Each structure stands twice: as structure tokens, then as C-alpha cells.
């Protein structure tokens, strides 16, 4: 089984900041990754509507980490389970679990990738075009090479190598357009 992935909005960092927000559909799962800061909620809601997805149909939301620029619009999805590095949350339920290796759906799993923060996770989606990794290990294809806000720069580079060893066909970075890693 393979997942269908659509970038709803490509993020950016300049004098303003927005996260890259992504939709993944896999069987019964409808997953939104990093519904954070955007210029307006329409930047998330309009592409969803064009794809025929209603907010109430979103089953899961994944946070790459807990910075507001990646979480601010999570409440748009009232029926979703919310995933972070150590738990799943829904309504008044908090289910402890480690994210590393957690299978969100048949073709989508989580991987611990600390570096930017100690709690960073990446979302791995098996698609028709190959493995796609949604991650904050990169801000964008253009850099920065060294994350100026990284809590552990050495660990960030180690986890970049770990992700690249998976030979992804595409990387969806935290604040930019999807890109094919060098050598893919």
C-alpha cells in the first residue's frame, strides 16, 4: 500500500515565518503534518477543500516538534488524534508511547530525529514515487546548512545522515518547498 501526499502550503522563514503543512492520505487515514503558522487559515483550508477533504475527516495530526510555528492551527481538526514524540492525544485522552517506529497508518510511520529540538520527529510516507520524509532536520533546500536554533547541532547532522541513508525520493522540510536530496 502507498500513501498519497500533497503539500498544502510551502513554508518560509524571513521577516515572517510559516511552516510547511502537508496532507497525507493512506487508506482510512487522513493525516495533516505541522499545521502551524501560516499567513491565514485559508492557506491550509483552501487547498484541503480543493482536494475534497473536510476538516472533520482528518484522522491524525503530527507535530514535528512543539514550536508554535508548527502547531498553531491544530485545533482546526476536531476529530483528529494528535501525535508528538511521546504520546497520542485526543479529546481528554493522553496515551503514552514512543514515536520512533510508530505506525500511524499502513504506509506512514514516525521516526525520532532530534537535533532542532530534543523532541523532533519525522514522518515517513511510502508513496508511489518512493519514500518521502517530512522533517525539520532541514528548514528548506537552500539551508541553512547549520540550523542556528538547533539544540544539538551534532545530533541534527547525525539524523540528517540517518534520513539520507533511507534514500528518500523527496524531503519535505520544515519551512520550504519539497526537494529531492542530492544523489537521489
N, C-alpha and C positions, 0 to 999 in steps of 0.2 A: 504494500500500500504506500502511496506517496501523498504528500501534502501539497496544497495549492497556497502559494504565498503572494501577497500583494502589499507593497509599501504604500501606506495611506498618505503619509507625508514625510518627506525627507527633512531631517532636522538641520540645524545650523548653530554656529557659535560665532558671534561677532559682538556688536554693541547690543544685540538681542540674542536670546537663546531659545531653541526649540529641540525637542527630542525627535528622533526618527520613530514613527509609530507604524507598526506593521500588523497586518491581518494574516492569520494562517488558518486555513480550513482543512480539516483532516477527519473524514468520516463524520461522526456525530459531534466532533469538537470544532468550535469556532473560537479562536484564540486571538487576543489582542496583546501585543508586546509593547511595553513602555508608553502608555497613554499619558504623557506628561505635558509639559508646557508647549503650547502652540499659539500662533497669532490670534486664533479664535477657535471655538469648538467646532465650527464648520470645517476646519482643516482635518478633523477626524470624522465628523458625522457625514459630511457630503460625500467623500469617497466611499464610505461604508454603504450609504444609500444607493450610490451608483452601482455597487457590487451586489445589491439586493439583500444586504444584511441589516437587520434591525438591532438596535442596542440590546433589546431583551433576549436576542438569540445568541449573544456572546456567552459562551460557557466558561471561559477561562481568561484571566488577565495575568501576564507575567511581568514582574518588575526586575529589570537587570540589577538594580540597586535602589536604595531608598532616598535618593535625592529628589526634591520636588519637580525638577525639570523632567523626570521620568515617571512620576506618579500622580501629578496634579489632577488629571481628568479621569482617574479610575472610577469615580462614582457615576460616570455616565453609563456603566454596565451593571444594572441592578441584580441580575441573576447569575453573575459570574462567581467562580471561585478565584481567589487571588493567590498567586504563588510568589514566594520570595526564597531566600537562601535557606530558610529553616522551617517553613511552615506553609500550610494552606489555610486560607481564611475565607469564610462565607457566612454572612449574616452574623450570628453570635457564636460561631464555632471556630476554634483555633486548633488545627491538627498539626502537631509537631512532626516533622520529617526532614531529612537532609535532602537538599535539592539535587546533589550530584547523582546523576543516573536516573532521576525520577522521570517516569514516562507519563507525560501529560496526555498523550494520545498515541495511537499506534506508530505514527511517523514523526512524533515530536517528543524530544526529551530535553532535560536540563543538565547543565554541566557547571560545576563550581569553577569560576575563573577569577579569583581575587587579584587585585592589583590597583585598579582605580579606587575601590574601597575593599575592605576585607570581606565584605559580604556579596561581592559581584557574582552573578551567574550569567551564563549564556544560554540561549535557546537554540537547539539544533533541530532543523527540519529536513527530513528526507523528501526531496521534491523530484519531479520528473527530470529536471535539469541537474540533479545531483544534490549534495549536501549544502544547505545554506545555514550559516551561523550568524545569529543576531547577538551582538556583543558590544560592550563598552570598552573592550580592550583597544579599540580604535575609535577616535572621535569622528574621523572621516578618512577617505582615501588619501587626502593630502596631508594628514598629520593631525596634531603634532607627533613627531617621532617619539618624543618623551612627554608623556602626559604630565602637565605642570601641576595637576591636582592629585596625582596618584599617591595613595597612602604607602604603597610599596612598589617602587618602580622596577626593581629586580624581579619581583613576582609577576608584575604585569608583563614583562618581556618573556619570562618563562612560560606564562599562559598563552601569550601570542604564539610562541613556538608550538605549544601543545595543540592549539587550534589549527595552525597551519599543517601540522603532521596528519591531521584528519583529511587533508586535501579537499577542502570545501570548494565548490564551484563559485560560490558567492559569499561575501561577507556584508552584512547589514550593520553598519557602525552606529554608535550612539547619537551622532549629530551630523549625519551626511547621507548622501546617496549610496545605494548598494554598489559594491565594486567586486571585480574578480581579483583575487590575490595574485601577486606576481608568480608566474610559473604554472598557473592553472589553465 
